[in-house]
Amino acid sequence: MLVGQPTRKRGAVAIKTDFGDTWIGVYINDGSNPFIFGSQIWSMLQENWQGLERWAKSLLECGYWEEFLNDGICPYCGKYGVGQPHLISGNVLNKYRGYGPDSMAPDPNCSGHTHLPAMPTLSSVNEERDGLWIEWAYVLDVKTYSLEIFRAVRAGGTVIVTQPSLIVNLPGLKRKQPKYRYFPMGIFNLMGDEPDWNEIERKGLNVSKYYHNKFQRCKKTIL
């Protein structure tokens, strides 16, 4: 039986750098839980076994995992490099089609959509602030053919961050939030057996609950 809750879980797919244990990656907007995402990323890495360096380079040319899956092309407007589709609507105002100024019409092609603004590069060096909204991180090491998995957990103290706005040219809000860190869930050799994603999920939930309770007095506030 699957464990955990099939709710919104944001995360990152990342590539280990040549500088110590650091990594950089792209943003998973939803469904980053191991029992949802684990088999997907594992299968993709197995399929790209002979070209992991090329795969990693292509990944980092995008800002979002979904954008990478679409080869950097928006599936609705066909534009390249504009980011992930956002605020997709099934309706558009008729005035854009030469009809009444205020009425709505079906939009099966989802032409009435926007794109998320460019994401800052996700990096392990920003774990104190990013852990609030990066719950799981999957880090590929192309040199050792391994996948390391992390769970973001609370740490002691607070940090001031600027939360990016989803609206272009609108400044983000400054917040004081609890510090976070990435807790390792394990390193898995790509030449070995597929990990037990349910067990990783369970372990992550337990460690997250432990550190949440330990530092729960740290409250997030808008400055």
N, C-alpha and C positions, 0 to 999 in steps of 0.2 A: 504494500500500500504506500502511496506517495505521502510524504510528510510535508509540513509547512503549509503556507497559505498561497493560493494562486492569485495573489494581489500584485499591484504595481511594485516591481523590484528593479531598480536601476543599477547599472553596473558598467564595467569596462572590459574590453578585450585589448590586451597590451602586448608589447614586445620588449623583452629585456634588452637593456643597453649594454655598452661596453664599460660603463662606469659603475663599478661595484654591483650592488643589488638593485639599482634603479631601473625603472621601466617607463615607457610612454605608450599611450593608447588612445582608443576612440570610445565614444559613449554609447552604451546600450540604453535605449530609452525605456524599455519595459521588458519584463520577463527574464531577468538575469539569474534567477534561482537555479542552482545546480540541477534539480530534478526537472526543470523546464529547458534550460539552456545547455546543460552539460553534454548530453548526447549530440546536440547539434554542432557544437564547436569541436568536439572530439572527432565526429565523422568528417567534418570539413578538413581538419588537419591530416587525417588519414588519407583522404582523397588527394591532398596536395603534398603528399610525402616527398616527392621528388623535387618540389620547388618551394620549400618553406620560406626561403629568403625572398623570393619574388612575391609570394603571398603576403609576407610581412610588410614589404615595401608598398604594395598596393593598399593594404589596410590603412597605413599611416598617411596615405594621400587623401583620406576621407576624414570627416569629423564625427560621423555617426556609423554605428554598425549597420543599420538599415540602409544607409547610403552606400556602404561597401557592398552589401548584398545586391544592390541594383546597379553595380558597376559605376557608381557616381552619377547616374542619370535619373532624374525625377521621372517616375512612371506616369505622371499625369500631364506634364507639359513638355517632357522630352529634353529639358535643358540639362546641361552637364555642369557639375561643380557648384550648384546653387544651394546644396545642403538638403537636409531631410524634409519631406513634405510635412506641413503643419496646418492645423485648423482647416482640415479638409471638410468641405460642405457638399451635401447632395443637392443643394439649391443655390440659385443665383438670382439676383434682382433682374427682372425683365427689362429694365431700362438698358442693360448692357446688350440686349438682343433686339432692341427697337420696339419694345412693348411698353406697357404702362410703367410709370416711374417708380411705383412702390410695391408692385406685386412680385411674387416669387415664382420661379419656374424650376422644374426638375433639371438637374445637371448631372447626367449619368457619367460624363467624362471627368467630373470633379475639377473643372477648370477654375472654380472658385476656391483656390487654396493659396496658402502662403508657404514660406520655407523658414525653417528655424535659422536664426543667425549663426554665424560661424562659432564653433565651440573653441574655447582655449584648449590647448593640448593638455590632455590628462596626463599627470605624471605622479609617480610615487613620492616625489619630493613635496607634493602639496597634500599629503595625506591628512594633515591636521585639519584642513578645511573641507577637502573633498569627500571625506568619509561620511559626511551627513547625507550626501546624495549619490554616492557610489557604494552600493551595498556589497557587491561581489565583483572581484577582479580576476580575470583569467589571463595569465602572463605566459607567453610563449618564449622559450629560449631556443633559438634556431641552431645554436652551437651544440647544445646537449640533447636536442630532440626531446624536450620535456615541457610539461605544462604545470605551472604552479598556480594554485588557487588561494585567494585571500578573501577574508570577510572583514568588512569595516566594523570596528567596535569603538565604543567610547573610551576616551582617555581622560586623565585628570586635567582640570583647568579649562579655560575658554580661549577663543581666538576671534578676532574681528575679520569678517569676510565681506566681500561684495557679491551678492547673488546676481548672476547675469539675468538681464531682462529678455523675455521672449519677443519683445517688440523692438524692432530695429530703431536705433538712435535714442532709445529711452534708457537712461542710466539705471543701473540696478540698485537695489536696496542694500545698505550696509547693515550687517547683523553681527551681534555677538552670540556665538554659539559654542557648545561644548567642543573640545578638541577630539579628534578621532585618530585612530591608527589602523593599519591593515594587519590583521592577525592571520598567519599562515595556516591553511587547512591541509596542505600536503603538496608534494611534488610527485608528478606522475610521468613515467617514461612512456613516450608515444609508441615505443616498440613493445610495451607490455600490455597487460589486460586493461580493458576499459574500467575506470574507477566506479565505485558504488556511489552513484550520485545521491541516492536517498541518505546514505550514511554521511556524506559530506554536508548535505543540507541540514541534517539533524545536529551534527557537530557545530555547524555555523550558528544555528539558532540557539544552542545551549551557551556557546561562548558569548554571543551577542547579549543574551539575557543576563549573563553574569556581570559583564562590564556595564551594562545599562543600569542594573540595580546598584552597582558599586558607586557610580558617578551620577545618579539620577537627579541630584540637587542642582546640577548645571543646567539652567534653563536658557532657551533661545530667546533673544529679545531683539526688536528692531530699533536701530539707533536713529 
